[in-house]
Amino acid sequence: MFFDDAAERLGGDALDGIAVIRILREAESRDEPVKDLCKRNSISEQTFYRWRNKFGGMDVADARRLKELESENDRLKRLITEQMLVIDGLKEVSRKK
């Protein structure tokens, strides 16, 4: 199956995104109530709707790219925080002179 092959290629982290997309596609293609789909996949309805809002309409490549962008965003936020601390330290040193 496509998702199994993609999971092997993308690694463990991508498996979650692939599983989410599989569940969302399953919901689109069946006439099964969301409640039953969620129960069968051991997720809450709230989780399903959160996933649908975030990942709805995405394919595996889109989900992978989103995850990469979120990781880069987190890294840049940490970098900004570190730079702000350095700037504050330099300001403190310059005030003491």
Summary of the structure (lengths in Angstrom):
residues: 97
radius of gyration: 20.7
end to end distance: 67.7
largest distance: 72.8
contacts: 222
relative contact order: 0.10
helix: 85%
strand: 0%
